[in-house]
């Protein structure tokens, strides 16, 4: 009987932790305000992230981006509440 209770508890905890994990991607739009080496400061114009702040740092993987470009950034949903915001970005592309 005790083994059954422990097993049921372990399985319910496993399901609870699995349900909390999310592989969703989030996006926002913005305009590049400045670029320093491989990091851009972006003014956020659209997206859920606006509830956390209006500017964010993003990493640029190449030199095709320039100041004034409108971009779309995909990130994992985690937002570091600094100013400007910081994210774990997955992709960046021109709008």
HELIX and SHEET records of a PDB file:
HELIX    1   1 UNK A    2  UNK A   20  1                                  19    
HELIX    2   2 UNK A   48  UNK A   51  5                                   4    
SHEET    1   A 6 UNK A  26  UNK A  36  0                                        
SHEET    2   A 6 UNK A  39  UNK A  46 -1                                        
SHEET    3   A 6 UNK A  55  UNK A  59 -1                                        
SHEET    4   A 6 UNK A  85  UNK A  94  1                                        
SHEET    5   A 6 UNK A  70  UNK A  80 -1                                        
SHEET    6   A 6 UNK A  26  UNK A  36 -1                                        
END                                                                             
